Each structure stands twice: as C-alpha cells, then as structure tokens.
C-alpha cells in the first residue's frame, strides 16, 4: 500500500461527529439507518388543521403547543422520526 493510500484509509476511519444526531461515527460504521433524527425543528405554535394532534383551549396562547413539526412529537428529547446515513460537518 502506498503512503497516499494509507493516509486516505486513515482519513476514512477517523471518527467524525454527525451534524444531525451528534453521534460519533466512522465511514465504515455509517449505514443507511445509522442516524436517527428529526428533519424539522421543534416549534412552539398551534398545529395547523391538517396536523392537529390535540386541541388547545380557547384561552391557551398560540405558542402553547410545542412539538416537532415533522412528526408531532411533543417531547424535545424524543427519538428522531427519520433514519438515514450520518452526515459529518466535514461533508
């Protein structure tokens, strides 16, 4: 193995941090279901009519509903609703 090939091999196996799930990974451990994340953000607003998961009372402020816009999960620490490959900050 030439020196350039060894350097590229070490670079591929260097641990990276996923910018979506914040887990460490290497290129060899990255798979299509390795990363679990929410593709949307955690919001504070009323659900729209198409995504109504619960009803707020008439006296509730519009920001009373807090949920992930992608799946409706109300816990900010909820496990992601989507899986994919990890994506590093270097990519």
N, C-alpha and C positions, 0 to 999 in steps of 0.2 A: 504494500500500500504506500503510495507516495505521500509526502508531507502535506500537500494541499488537500488530499482526500481525507487524511486523518483530522485535519483542522475542521473540515466540513462535517465530518462524522461527530466530532466533539460538540460542534455548534448545534447540531440537530438534537443531541442528547442533553443539552444544557436545560436545566429547569427554567420554565417560564411561568408567568402569572397570567391567568385568563382574565381579560378585562370585563367579561360578563359575570362570571361566578366567583372570581377572586381565588380560585383553587390553583395550586401549582401543578404543572404537568410537563411532560417531555413529548417530543414529537412521536416517539414510539408508543406512548401510552394514550395518545389522542385518538379517539374513535367517534363515530357518528352520534353516539349517545353519551359521551363523556361529560358534557357540560349541561347543567340544568339551570335555567334562568327564566326570567320574565322579559319578554320582548318589549314590554311597555313600562310605564312608570307608575309609581304609587301616587294616586291623586286624592284630593280632598274636594269632592263636589257631589252633586246629585247624580245618580245613574240616569242615563238617557232612557227613553221609553223602550228601546229595543233591548237594553241590557238591564232591566230592572230586576235586581236580586232581592230587594226588600224595600219596604215603603218607609219613608221618613214622615214624621208627623207634621202637621201644618205649622207648628211653632218651631220646628227644627230649622236651624240656619242652613243655607245651601251647601256649606262646607262640612256638614255633619257626617256625610258619607265619606269613608276613607277606604280605598280599595285599589287593587291593581287593575288598570284599565284594560289589560289584555284578557284576564280571566275572572275578575270579580273577587279574588281572594282578599279578605278583609284584614288579614294579619300581615304586617310589613315583613315579618320573618318567614312567611310561607314559602315552601319549596317551590322552585320555578315550575312553570306550566309547559315549558318547551325544552326539548333536548336537541343538541347539535354538537359539532366539533368545538373544542376550546378555540378561542381567538386570543392571541397574545398582543400585548402592547407594541411588540416589535413588528407585527404583520402589517 
